Amino acid sequence: MNIYSDFHARVATLLQSMIAQGRLPADLDLTRFVVEPPRDPAHGDLSVNAAMVYAKEAKAHFANPRQLATELAVALADDPDVDQAEVAGPGFLNIRLKPQIFGRILRAVLAQGPRFGGATAPAAEKINVEYVSANPTGPMHVGHGRGAVFGDALANLLAFAGHDVTREYYINDAGAQVDVLARSAYLRYREALGETIAIPEGLYPGDYLKPLGAALAEKYGQALLDQPETVWLPQMREAAIAGMMEMIRDDLAALAITHEVFFSERSLTQGGRDEIASAIDGLRAAGLVYVGRLPAPKGQPSEDWEDREQELFKSTAFGDDVDRPLKKSDGSYTYFAADIAYHKTKIDRGFRNLIDIWGADHGGYVKRMQAAVAALSGGKALLDVKLCQLVKLMRNGEPVKMSKRAGDFVTLREVVDEVGVDAVRFMMLFRKNDAPLEFDLAKVIEQSKDNPVFYVQYAHARGKSALRQGQAAFPGLDLSAAALGNADFSLLSDAGEIGLIKLIAQYPRMVEAAANVHEPHRIAFYLHELASELHAHWTRGKDQPQLRFVNEEHRDLSIARLALVSAVTAVLTSGLAVLGVRAPDEMR
């Protein structure tokens, strides 16, 4: 039950009748106006901006937006669920609902449980979410973790909102960094055979390669020791990529993250195929590839600029700042060319809605990739790139020292093992993805209201505690959804109780809005607000016994309040599941 979309439909019906009367244009787009909570709760339960949005279209028959809003208000006054509809300011419409609708909201939550707020219709759209895609050169660090959690929560959110979501990981296993990894693994292989080694500049120094070196020593013995690089490099490359991907999968599993698709960059040019050449040929046939010379970049030098004649993609035709090179001076493809081919595979697999999660250092790459997707799909596919800012790891306000295992950074696994999955996932989502994040290892495990993850989980545990208290006070009390749905909700008249119901009613709208703009942090913010309201009402009950959820002298009122608590815990469970965080029945 989404009262906002429900009343949007009711207002749209009134506008349609005006269209039928010839008082509004026949082609009026009825999706443009919104029904939302008013900024000031004192103004009512719903706010409608239709009269303001359609001021221009309505001026032939309405002197001003306020006149149109007044007519809508008069019509809505006859609605059985509307207590009052009044015009505010230049033409905003504020609606106050009758109490009976709040009972219907609670019954809907109780009936649907944690499914409340999600889609009830079949999958609306195929969406590909590509996230993590860390180079397979070592363990994941906390920066990777932020993108991983964000991407996974976004995929959860989109699926909950009714979309058909594919979770994908792009394995960057074809670049020069993979050869660097292979050479680093070869040193560890020699070390495992008893040789004393020194890690030269440019290779990976972390201890995480030691187990791989030992495994290679066991497999090959001394067979590769005196061989030229051309002999051992392919074996080292294959083994190192496989070993690193196994480590990365383990790191992701520790965060409860899985992918349906792992796509290898090397597969683009294996098995007698050259998907990169094929993608470029398609763009060339469309007149979007030409030979030319790029002007020197202004300001900071660009590492991919060369003063020469070269093949260029007309990315400026699709909103990019400059056209982009497709081949390097040595004839090999640019990274961009490979990315074009990879994204073409997504389009070929039927996706028209693509979402990539990248680190903030890739911000300059966004326009060219969006241009490529537009060109490859003939404008039918959209690419949304979400950039995740850096994570600054702290402990009691002080920067955390680097990891010996990784060599020059703190691994994600170390953080998860120290503070737990729930703390990592929730706190990674308690900031907008493009805002820098300070993650304090000490603060995220505090049991206080200053720790958001504890505060929200504690609200759920408190709700479950209240339900147990109800069963203790009223032996045999049926707390099933069907039984609680029969409660007398007219007994819920306290402002705190009504406030909780109104906040619960916002959840479906919040899910829809967060999914539409690809922002799972909105769910985290909403859960914190809901938890705060529950804690505040609980605290009031300590000082005012008549407000306690369980009152042995008032069985019917207690049952109504327990139904409200059950609805709150259902929404908390639902939202936490979207974030990939547990909803504990007790805090330990």
PESULDA-V979643 format. One record per residue. N is the residue number from 0. RES is the residue in three letters. PHI is phi in degrees with one decimal (NA if undefined). PSI is psi in degrees with one decimal (NA if undefined). Layout:
N_RES_PHI_PSI + N_RES_PHI_PSI
//
This chain:
0_MET_NA_112.4 + 1_ASN_-113.9_99.3 + 2_ILE_-65.2_-23.5 + 3_TYR_-74.2_-45.5 + 4_SER_-70.3_-32.1 + 5_ASP_-60.8_-49.8 + 6_PHE_-75.3_-24.1 + 7_HIS_-61.3_-43.0 + 8_ALA_-65.2_-37.7 + 9_ARG_-66.5_-42.8 + 10_VAL_-68.0_-38.7 + 11_ALA_-61.3_-36.7 + 12_THR_-63.3_-40.2 + 13_LEU_-64.5_-39.8 + 14_LEU_-68.3_-36.1 + 15_GLN_-63.5_-35.5 + 16_SER_-66.5_-35.2 + 17_MET_-68.7_-35.3 + 18_ILE_-63.3_-43.6 + 19_ALA_-62.3_-30.5 + 20_GLN_-82.1_-3.6 + 21_GLY_79.9_15.1 + 22_ARG_-94.6_-11.3 + 23_LEU_-133.3_153.1 + 24_PRO_-61.8_146.3 + 25_ALA_-66.8_-27.5 + 26_ASP_-96.2_20.9 + 27_LEU_-61.5_128.5 + 28_ASP_-83.6_106.2 + 29_LEU_-82.8_6.6 + 30_THR_-94.6_-4.2 + 31_ARG_-77.8_-26.4 + 32_PHE_-89.0_162.4 + 33_VAL_-127.3_151.7 + 34_VAL_-117.6_122.9 + 35_GLU_-146.9_168.2 + 36_PRO_-66.5_139.8 + 37_PRO_-67.1_149.8 + 38_ARG_-61.6_-35.8 + 39_ASP_-108.0_112.5 + 40_PRO_-56.0_-22.5 + 41_ALA_-66.0_-16.4 + 42_HIS_-85.3_-3.3 + 43_GLY_129.0_-158.9 + 44_ASP_-106.1_-28.8 + 45_LEU_-135.2_146.6 + 46_SER_-126.3_133.5 + 47_VAL_-122.7_130.9 + 48_ASN_-108.4_17.6 + 49_ALA_-56.3_-45.4 + 50_ALA_-63.4_-35.0 + 51_MET_-72.6_-40.9 + 52_VAL_-65.1_-38.4 + 53_TYR_-100.5_22.4 + 54_ALA_-56.8_-43.7 + 55_LYS_-67.2_-46.6 + 56_GLU_-67.9_-27.2 + 57_ALA_-91.4_-6.3 + 58_LYS_-66.3_-18.3 + 59_ALA_-68.4_-27.6 + 60_HIS_-122.9_-9.5 + 61_PHE_-128.0_127.9 + 62_ALA_-61.4_-33.4 + 63_ASN_-161.1_167.8 + 64_PRO_-57.6_-33.8 + 65_ARG_-63.3_-35.6 + 66_GLN_-66.0_-42.7 + 67_LEU_-63.4_-43.1 + 68_ALA_-62.6_-37.8 + 69_THR_-63.8_-41.9 + 70_GLU_-65.2_-39.5 + 71_LEU_-63.6_-40.6 + 72_ALA_-62.9_-41.9 + 73_VAL_-62.1_-43.3 + 74_ALA_-66.9_-39.9 + 75_LEU_-70.9_-21.7 + 76_ALA_-61.6_-22.6 + 77_ASP_-87.8_-4.9 + 78_ASP_-70.5_131.5 + 79_PRO_-64.0_-17.8 + 80_ASP_-97.2_-2.0 + 81_VAL_-102.4_124.3 + 82_ASP_-85.3_-39.1 + 83_GLN_-158.2_138.2 + 84_ALA_-129.5_122.2 + 85_GLU_-137.2_151.9 + 86_VAL_-90.9_137.6 + 87_ALA_-126.5_142.8 + 88_GLY_58.8_-141.4 + 89_PRO_-76.4_-8.3 + 90_GLY_158.5_18.1 + 91_PHE_-79.1_148.3 + 92_LEU_-115.8_119.5 + 93_ASN_-107.3_134.1 + 94_ILE_-121.5_131.2 + 95_ARG_-109.2_128.6 + 96_LEU_-92.1_154.9 + 97_LYS_-76.6_149.9 + 98_PRO_-57.3_-27.2 + 99_GLN_-60.0_-28.4 + 100_ILE_-70.1_-26.8 + 101_PHE_-69.3_-34.8 + 102_GLY_-64.1_-38.5 + 103_ARG_-66.4_-36.1 + 104_ILE_-62.7_-47.0 + 105_LEU_-63.2_-40.2 + 106_ARG_-63.7_-37.3 + 107_ALA_-65.0_-42.2 + 108_VAL_-64.9_-45.3 + 109_LEU_-63.3_-37.9 + 110_ALA_-70.2_-38.9 + 111_GLN_-92.4_-21.1 + 112_GLY_60.5_-140.5 + 113_PRO_-64.2_-9.2 + 114_ARG_-79.8_-11.8 + 115_PHE_-59.1_133.0 + 116_GLY_97.9_-17.7 + 117_GLY_-89.2_178.3 + 118_ALA_-75.5_145.2 + 119_THR_-109.7_-12.0 + 120_ALA_-92.6_165.3 + 121_PRO_-59.6_165.2 + 122_ALA_-50.4_130.2 + 123_ALA_-85.1_-33.7 + 124_GLU_-161.4_143.2 + 125_LYS_-81.6_125.2 + 126_ILE_-129.0_131.6 + 127_ASN_-102.5_121.8 + 128_VAL_-112.5_112.3 + 129_GLU_-102.5_122.5 + 130_TYR_-147.2_162.2 + 131_VAL_75.2_-82.3 + 132_SER_44.0_37.3 + 133_ALA_-70.2_145.2 + 134_ASN_-56.6_136.2 + 135_PRO_-80.4_59.9 + 136_THR_-119.9_5.0 + 137_GLY_168.3_-179.1 + 138_PRO_-67.3_159.5 + 139_MET_-76.5_143.4 + 140_HIS_-103.8_177.1 + 141_VAL_-65.4_-26.8 + 142_GLY_-64.1_-44.2 + 143_HIS_-58.6_-39.2 + 144_GLY_-61.3_-36.9 + 145_ARG_-65.2_-45.2 + 146_GLY_-64.7_-36.4 + 147_ALA_-65.1_-47.3 + 148_VAL_-66.5_-43.2 + 149_PHE_-60.7_-48.5 + 150_GLY_-62.7_-41.6 + 151_ASP_-67.1_-43.0 + 152_ALA_-66.5_-37.9 + 153_LEU_-63.8_-42.0 + 154_ALA_-62.0_-43.1 + 155_ASN_-58.5_-45.9 + 156_LEU_-61.9_-46.4 + 157_LEU_-64.3_-39.5 + 158_ALA_-65.7_-41.6 + 159_PHE_-63.9_-32.9 + 160_ALA_-80.1_-1.5 + 161_GLY_107.7_10.8 + 162_HIS_-95.3_157.0 + 163_ASP_-91.5_102.9 + 164_VAL_-106.7_134.3 + 165_THR_-113.0_128.6 + 166_ARG_-99.4_124.9 + 167_GLU_-131.8_146.0 + 168_TYR_-124.1_125.0 + 169_TYR_-97.1_115.4 + 170_ILE_-87.0_111.8 + 171_ASN_-81.3_76.1 + 172_ASP_-109.8_22.1 + 173_ALA_-123.1_1.3 + 174_GLY_-92.6_177.5 + 175_ALA_-63.3_-26.5 + 176_GLN_-65.1_-24.2 + 177_VAL_-72.9_-34.8 + 178_ASP_-68.4_-36.1 + 179_VAL_-62.0_-42.0 + 180_LEU_-61.1_-44.6 + 181_ALA_-61.2_-41.8 + 182_ARG_-66.7_-36.5 + 183_SER_-65.2_-39.9 + 184_ALA_-66.1_-35.7 + 185_TYR_-64.0_-38.4 + 186_LEU_-62.4_-42.0 + 187_ARG_-68.3_-30.6 + 188_TYR_-63.0_-46.1 + 189_ARG_-64.8_-38.8 + 190_GLU_-61.5_-41.6 + 191_ALA_-64.8_-22.9 + 192_LEU_-88.7_6.4 + 193_GLY_105.9_-1.6 + 194_GLU_-81.7_140.9 + 195_THR_-83.8_125.4 + 196_ILE_-119.2_159.3 + 197_ALA_-124.8_135.0 + 198_ILE_-87.0_109.9 + 199_PRO_-71.7_162.2 + 200_GLU_-57.2_136.3 + 201_GLY_100.1_-15.6 + 202_LEU_-100.3_167.9 + 203_TYR_-85.7_120.2 + 204_PRO_-90.4_-7.2 + 205_GLY_-64.8_150.1 + 206_ASP_-69.8_-12.6 + 207_TYR_-62.9_-16.4 + 208_LEU_-86.3_-9.2 + 209_LYS_-62.8_-46.4 + 210_PRO_-61.0_-34.6 + 211_LEU_-66.2_-42.1 + 212_GLY_-60.4_-40.9 + 213_ALA_-64.3_-41.2 + 214_ALA_-64.7_-38.7 + 215_LEU_-68.0_-38.2 + 216_ALA_-63.6_-39.5 + 217_GLU_-67.3_-36.4 + 218_LYS_-76.2_-44.9 + 219_TYR_-103.1_-13.7 + 220_GLY_59.3_-133.8 + 221_GLN_-98.3_10.7 + 222_ALA_-62.1_-27.3 + 223_LEU_-102.5_2.4 + 224_LEU_-63.2_-46.6 + 225_ASP_-105.6_19.5 + 226_GLN_-88.4_152.7 + 227_PRO_-70.3_161.0 + 228_GLU_-57.8_-34.1 + 229_THR_-61.0_-22.4 + 230_VAL_-86.2_-49.1 + 231_TRP_-87.7_-21.2 + 232_LEU_-60.0_-44.5 + 233_PRO_-60.4_-41.6 + 234_GLN_-64.6_-42.6 + 235_MET_-63.4_-39.9 + 236_ARG_-62.5_-49.4 + 237_GLU_-62.6_-46.4 + 238_ALA_-66.1_-40.4 + 239_ALA_-67.6_-42.8 + 240_ILE_-62.3_-45.8 + 241_ALA_-61.5_-42.9 + 242_GLY_-66.1_-41.2 + 243_MET_-69.5_-38.4 + 244_MET_-67.3_-34.3 + 245_GLU_-64.2_-41.0 + 246_MET_-64.6_-43.4 + 247_ILE_-64.6_-41.9 + 248_ARG_-61.2_-39.3 + 249_ASP_-65.0_-41.8 + 250_ASP_-61.4_-43.0 + 251_LEU_-67.0_-39.6 + 252_ALA_-62.4_-33.1 + 253_ALA_-64.2_-21.8 + 254_LEU_-101.1_9.7 + 255_ALA_61.7_40.1 + 256_ILE_-116.1_129.8 + 257_THR_-131.8_159.2 + 258_HIS_-125.4_146.1 + 259_GLU_-81.7_-29.4 + 260_VAL_-128.3_128.6 + 261_PHE_-115.0_110.7 + 262_PHE_-104.8_121.9 + 263_SER_-86.5_130.3 + 264_GLU_-61.2_-38.4 + 265_ARG_-62.3_-27.6 + 266_SER_-64.9_-15.5 + 267_LEU_-66.9_-24.1 + 268_THR_-128.8_30.1 + 269_GLN_-113.6_164.8 + 270_GLY_67.6_31.3 + 271_GLY_78.4_5.4 + 272_ARG_-103.7_156.0 + 273_ASP_-137.9_84.5 + 274_GLU_-65.1_-27.4 + 275_ILE_-68.1_-48.9 + 276_ALA_-61.1_-38.8 + 277_SER_-63.5_-43.3 + 278_ALA_-64.8_-42.3 + 279_ILE_-67.5_-37.8 + 280_ASP_-60.8_-38.9 + 281_GLY_-64.1_-40.6 + 282_LEU_-68.6_-36.6 + 283_ARG_-65.0_-41.4 + 284_ALA_-63.8_-27.2 + 285_ALA_-86.5_4.4 + 286_GLY_77.1_24.7 + 287_LEU_-110.0_6.9 + 288_VAL_-126.9_134.0 + 289_TYR_-146.2_165.7 + 290_VAL_-98.3_125.9 + 291_GLY_-160.8_-176.0 + 292_ARG_-124.6_126.8 + 293_LEU_-82.4_140.1 + 294_PRO_-68.4_153.7 + 295_ALA_-62.0_136.5 + 296_PRO_-67.4_146.5 + 297_LYS_-83.6_150.1 + 298_GLY_74.1_-128.0 + 299_GLN_-66.4_137.2 + 300_PRO_-65.4_146.3 + 301_SER_-102.1_131.3 + 302_GLU_-70.0_-18.7 + 303_ASP_-100.6_11.6 + 304_TRP_-92.3_132.4 + 305_GLU_-135.8_137.3 + 306_ASP_-84.8_82.5 + 307_ARG_-160.4_163.3 + 308_GLU_-72.4_132.8 + 309_GLN_-159.1_164.7 + 310_GLU_-76.0_130.2 + 311_LEU_-128.5_143.9 + 312_PHE_-92.6_133.7 + 313_LYS_-77.1_65.1 + 314_SER_-71.2_-21.6 + 315_THR_-66.0_-20.9 + 316_ALA_-69.8_-11.9 + 317_PHE_-124.6_25.5 + 318_GLY_100.3_-1.0 + 319_ASP_-78.3_165.1 + 320_ASP_-79.3_-37.1 + 321_VAL_-140.9_161.4 + 322_ASP_-73.1_156.9 + 323_ARG_-120.2_137.4 + 324_PRO_-66.9_147.4 + 325_LEU_-111.5_-20.3 + 326_LYS_-134.7_148.6 + 327_LYS_-82.4_172.0 + 328_SER_-64.8_-23.4 + 329_ASP_-86.1_3.9 + 330_GLY_92.2_-10.4 + 331_SER_-79.6_159.4 + 332_TYR_-72.5_148.4 + 333_THR_-74.1_163.0 + 334_TYR_-58.6_-35.9 + 335_PHE_-62.1_-40.2 + 336_ALA_-61.4_-42.6 + 337_ALA_-64.6_-38.7 + 338_ASP_-66.9_-33.7 + 339_ILE_-60.2_-48.7 + 340_ALA_-63.0_-40.9 + 341_TYR_-62.5_-46.2 + 342_HIS_-68.3_-26.6 + 343_LYS_-64.2_-35.3 + 344_THR_-63.4_-33.6 + 345_LYS_-65.9_-44.4 + 346_ILE_-63.9_-41.3 + 347_ASP_-64.1_-26.1 + 348_ARG_-84.4_6.2 + 349_GLY_97.2_6.6 + 350_PHE_-86.0_133.0 + 351_ARG_-117.7_-4.6 + 352_ASN_-126.7_107.2 + 353_LEU_-114.7_137.1 + 354_ILE_-128.5_125.0 + 355_ASP_-113.3_136.1 + 356_ILE_-107.3_116.5 + 357_TRP_-123.9_163.9 + 358_GLY_-75.0_157.3 + 359_ALA_-62.4_-23.5 + 360_ASP_-71.3_-6.8 + 361_HIS_-100.1_14.2 + 362_GLY_-57.2_-35.0 + 363_GLY_-72.9_-5.9 + 364_TYR_-96.8_-9.1 + 365_VAL_-65.2_-51.5 + 366_LYS_-60.3_-41.6 + 367_ARG_-67.0_-35.4 + 368_MET_-73.7_-36.6 + 369_GLN_-65.7_-36.8 + 370_ALA_-63.5_-42.2 + 371_ALA_-62.5_-43.9 + 372_VAL_-63.8_-41.0 + 373_ALA_-62.4_-42.4 + 374_ALA_-68.3_-43.9 + 375_LEU_-64.5_-32.5 + 376_SER_-101.1_2.2 + 377_GLY_63.5_31.3 + 378_GLY_80.7_6.0 + 379_LYS_-88.7_-20.2 + 380_ALA_-109.0_147.7 + 381_LEU_-119.3_138.5 + 382_LEU_-116.0_121.1 + 383_ASP_-108.0_123.9 + 384_VAL_-106.7_123.6 + 385_LYS_-105.2_122.0 + 386_LEU_-96.8_131.5 + 387_CYS_-105.4_122.4 + 388_GLN_-73.2_169.2 + 389_LEU_-66.7_156.2 + 390_VAL_-111.2_126.3 + 391_LYS_-101.0_114.2 + 392_LEU_-87.1_125.7 + 393_MET_-127.9_163.4 + 394_ARG_-141.4_111.9 + 395_ASN_53.8_40.2 + 396_GLY_84.9_-1.8 + 397_GLU_-111.0_141.8 + 398_PRO_-59.3_142.7 + 399_VAL_-84.5_139.9 + 400_LYS_-72.1_159.3 + 401_MET_-71.0_164.1 + 402_SER_-94.6_134.0 + 403_LYS_-67.1_-35.0 + 404_ARG_-63.1_-42.7 + 405_ALA_-86.4_-26.0 + 406_GLY_101.8_-52.6 + 407_ASP_-140.8_16.9 + 408_PHE_-156.9_166.2 + 409_VAL_-89.0_129.5 + 410_THR_-78.0_152.4 + 411_LEU_-62.1_-40.0 + 412_ARG_-61.8_-37.8 + 413_GLU_-61.7_-40.3 + 414_VAL_-68.2_-45.4 + 415_VAL_-62.2_-43.6 + 416_ASP_-63.7_-30.5 + 417_GLU_-81.1_-44.8 + 418_VAL_-111.5_-12.8 + 419_GLY_96.7_157.8 + 420_VAL_-63.6_-44.7 + 421_ASP_-60.2_-45.1 + 422_ALA_-63.6_-42.6 + 423_VAL_-63.7_-49.7 + 424_ARG_-66.1_-47.4 + 425_PHE_-64.6_-46.2 + 426_MET_-70.6_-29.1 + 427_MET_-66.6_-21.4 + 428_LEU_-104.6_0.0 + 429_PHE_-92.4_15.8 + 430_ARG_-137.7_148.4 + 431_LYS_-61.1_143.0 + 432_ASN_-58.3_-30.5 + 433_ASP_-92.9_12.2 + 434_ALA_-106.0_137.9 + 435_PRO_-57.8_149.8 + 436_LEU_-127.7_126.9 + 437_GLU_-98.1_120.1 + 438_PHE_-111.0_107.6 + 439_ASP_-97.8_114.4 + 440_LEU_-61.1_-28.5 + 441_ALA_-80.5_-41.7 + 442_LYS_-70.9_-32.4 + 443_VAL_-74.7_-6.1 + 444_ILE_-114.2_6.8 + 445_GLU_-66.6_142.9 + 446_GLN_-98.8_77.0 + 447_SER_-151.5_165.4 + 448_LYS_-67.9_-13.1 + 449_ASP_-80.5_-7.5 + 450_ASN_-105.0_104.2 + 451_PRO_-56.9_-40.7 + 452_VAL_-66.8_-41.5 + 453_PHE_-63.2_-42.5 + 454_TYR_-60.7_-42.1 + 455_VAL_-73.9_-45.1 + 456_GLN_-64.5_-35.8 + 457_TYR_-65.6_-34.5 + 458_ALA_-61.7_-43.0 + 459_HIS_-63.9_-44.6 + 460_ALA_-63.3_-38.0 + 461_ARG_-63.5_-41.6 + 462_GLY_-61.1_-44.9 + 463_LYS_-64.6_-34.9 + 464_SER_-64.0_-41.3 + 465_ALA_-61.8_-39.1 + 466_LEU_-66.1_-38.0 + 467_ARG_-66.5_-38.2 + 468_GLN_-63.2_-37.3 + 469_GLY_-62.8_-42.3 + 470_GLN_-68.1_-32.9 + 471_ALA_-70.4_-38.2 + 472_ALA_-73.8_-32.4 + 473_PHE_-127.0_82.4 + 474_PRO_-52.8_136.0 + 475_GLY_84.0_2.3 + 476_LEU_-61.5_129.5 + 477_ASP_-87.7_113.5 + 478_LEU_-103.0_19.0 + 479_SER_-67.5_160.0 + 480_ALA_-60.9_-38.6 + 481_ALA_-64.8_-42.5 + 482_ALA_-69.5_-46.2 + 483_LEU_-65.9_-27.8 + 484_GLY_-66.5_-17.0 + 485_ASN_-91.2_4.9 + 486_ALA_-64.1_157.4 + 487_ASP_-88.1_93.5 + 488_PHE_-75.6_-9.6 + 489_SER_-66.9_-15.6 + 490_LEU_-75.7_-15.5 + 491_LEU_-84.9_96.2 + 492_SER_-123.4_-9.5 + 493_ASP_-69.0_146.4 + 494_ALA_-59.8_-35.3 + 495_GLY_-66.7_-39.7 + 496_GLU_-66.1_-46.6 + 497_ILE_-63.3_-38.0 + 498_GLY_-61.4_-40.4 + 499_LEU_-64.1_-42.0 + 500_ILE_-63.9_-42.7 + 501_LYS_-64.0_-36.3 + 502_LEU_-69.9_-40.1 + 503_ILE_-58.5_-41.1 + 504_ALA_-62.2_-23.5 + 505_GLN_-77.7_-14.4 + 506_TYR_-60.4_-48.0 + 507_PRO_-58.9_-39.9 + 508_ARG_-65.0_-38.7 + 509_MET_-64.3_-42.9 + 510_VAL_-61.0_-48.0 + 511_GLU_-60.8_-46.7 + 512_ALA_-66.1_-43.9 + 513_ALA_-63.7_-39.3 + 514_ALA_-67.2_-39.2 + 515_ASN_-64.0_-35.4 + 516_VAL_-105.1_6.6 + 517_HIS_60.1_50.4 + 518_GLU_-132.1_83.9 + 519_PRO_-65.5_-18.2 + 520_HIS_-61.6_-24.4 + 521_ARG_-61.9_-33.5 + 522_ILE_-68.0_-41.7 + 523_ALA_-61.4_-44.2 + 524_PHE_-62.5_-44.0 + 525_TYR_-61.6_-45.3 + 526_LEU_-61.1_-38.6 + 527_HIS_-64.6_-39.2 + 528_GLU_-66.2_-43.0 + 529_LEU_-63.7_-43.2 + 530_ALA_-61.3_-41.0 + 531_SER_-61.4_-41.7 + 532_GLU_-64.9_-41.1 + 533_LEU_-66.2_-45.2 + 534_HIS_-61.3_-40.8 + 535_ALA_-63.6_-42.0 + 536_HIS_-68.2_-38.0 + 537_TRP_-60.8_-43.9 + 538_THR_-64.5_-39.9 + 539_ARG_-61.3_-35.6 + 540_GLY_-64.9_-26.6 + 541_LYS_-67.4_-37.5 + 542_ASP_-87.4_-25.8 + 543_GLN_-126.0_90.3 + 544_PRO_-52.1_-28.7 + 545_GLN_-67.3_-12.7 + 546_LEU_-98.7_-1.6 + 547_ARG_-64.2_148.7 + 548_PHE_-64.6_-32.5 + 549_VAL_-118.9_120.1 + 550_ASN_-132.8_108.0 + 551_GLU_-61.0_-20.3 + 552_GLU_-85.9_-9.6 + 553_HIS_-134.4_80.8 + 554_ARG_-61.8_-49.8 + 555_ASP_-62.9_-41.2 + 556_LEU_-65.6_-39.5 + 557_SER_-62.8_-41.0 + 558_ILE_-64.9_-41.4 + 559_ALA_-62.3_-41.8 + 560_ARG_-69.3_-36.6 + 561_LEU_-67.2_-33.0 + 562_ALA_-63.5_-40.6 + 563_LEU_-62.4_-44.9 + 564_VAL_-62.1_-42.2 + 565_SER_-61.3_-38.1 + 566_ALA_-66.5_-41.3 + 567_VAL_-61.5_-45.7 + 568_THR_-65.7_-33.2 + 569_ALA_-63.9_-42.2 + 570_VAL_-69.8_-40.0 + 571_LEU_-61.6_-43.2 + 572_THR_-59.7_-45.3 + 573_SER_-61.6_-51.0 + 574_GLY_-64.5_-40.6 + 575_LEU_-64.8_-35.7 + 576_ALA_-63.9_-38.6 + 577_VAL_-59.8_-40.6 + 578_LEU_-78.9_-11.3 + 579_GLY_78.3_31.9 + 580_VAL_-118.8_143.6 + 581_ARG_-69.2_152.5 + 582_ALA_-115.4_89.2 + 583_PRO_-74.4_144.6 + 584_ASP_-78.3_-23.7 + 585_GLU_-142.1_148.1 + 586_MET_-97.4_132.4 + 587_ARG_-113.6_NA
//
